[in-house]
């Protein structure tokens, strides 16, 4: 009986951690949508002195979100089938991030010149919203057979 309870608690703890990581990814994406929208439109929506303070606050939030980016590596470590796969996957992710960042910066410069700075931030909102919806699609891996095969006593 004790083994069964311990294995169920272990499985529940693991699933809760994975749920928390996925929720953190969604929360980060939502916060980026909010911050990016406010970067682009605070001045139009708020009095100038309030807009300045709001943008300062969103800048701080934005910086904190970058430091929380470790959720990706934590999630990778939890779902990896082989521990050696984690570093390769994270390296590939950083490479893709850099390519995407440079491409978006070039596109953003063209959009800024053609339409104005607000549309660059609107593009950021769309990208962050896509990230949010992608984070919602994260599925927790099924419990391993070793944990589910533990007989109940």
Secondary structure, 3 states (H helix, E strand, C coil): CHHHHHHHHHHHHHHHHHHHHHHHHHHHHHHHHHHHHHHHHHHHHCCHHHHHHHHHHHHHHHHHHHHHHHHHHHHHHHHCCCHHHHHHHHHHHHHHHHHHHHHHHHHHHHHHHHHCHHHHHHHHHHHHHHHHHHHHCCCCCCCCHHHHCCCCC
